[in-house]
Amino acid sequence: MVKFGLQFKATLENVTKVRPLGEDFRWFLKLKCGNCGETSDKWQYVTLMESVPLKGGRGSASMVQKCKLCARENSIDILGDTITPYNAEDNERFKTMVMFECRGLEPIDFQPQAGFAAEGAESGTQFPEVNLLEKDWTDYDEKVKESVGIYEVTHKFIKC
């Protein structure tokens, strides 16, 4: 069992508390088999809502899959209590947003999509539909009459 942290980095303009919204949030990942090195060419997603039992009664995981090349059963589990928002003070610095517990898998890429939320740094205005697929997002905060945005979204994985 190895834990990997997904570190998020972005330039924030007048927003804070960038976070995944809800237990049905989809973390889109590309994964690599730790046994044979086979990597997925398609994006796969894991959510907190899904729980699959592991063989041998060893608990459960967010996703269990069999490697296409070596047939080994691998799993990945989202550690829900590690999900933390990316705040204004984290601006332009890497910060761990979530951790995954992996058995036989290694996350190698992440694709942010829809399902993020943010709030106005000054006003507290809620922005519940933030889509980061294009790595940039902009809107307008009516309360303070300022543009808001999330730019240059990037990420990296670290072993924890």
NORMONOR-V984490 format. One record per run of one state. SS is the DSSP state (a for helix, b for strand, c for the rest). FROM is the first residue (numbers start at 1). LEN is the number of residues. If there is no record, write none. Layout:
ss = <SS:SS>
from = <FROM:FROM>
len = <LEN:LEN>
This chain:
ss = <c:b:c:b:c:b:c:b:c:b:c:b:c:a:c:b:c:b:c:b:a:c:b:c:a:c:b:c:b:c:b:c:b:c:b:c:b:c>
from = <1:2:14:15:21:27:34:39:40:44:47:52:54:55:58:60:62:63:67:73:80:83:86:87:88:91:95:104:105:112:116:121:126:131:137:142:146:160>
len = <1:12:1:6:6:7:5:1:4:3:5:2:1:3:2:2:1:4:6:7:3:3:1:1:3:4:9:1:7:4:5:5:5:6:5:4:14:1>
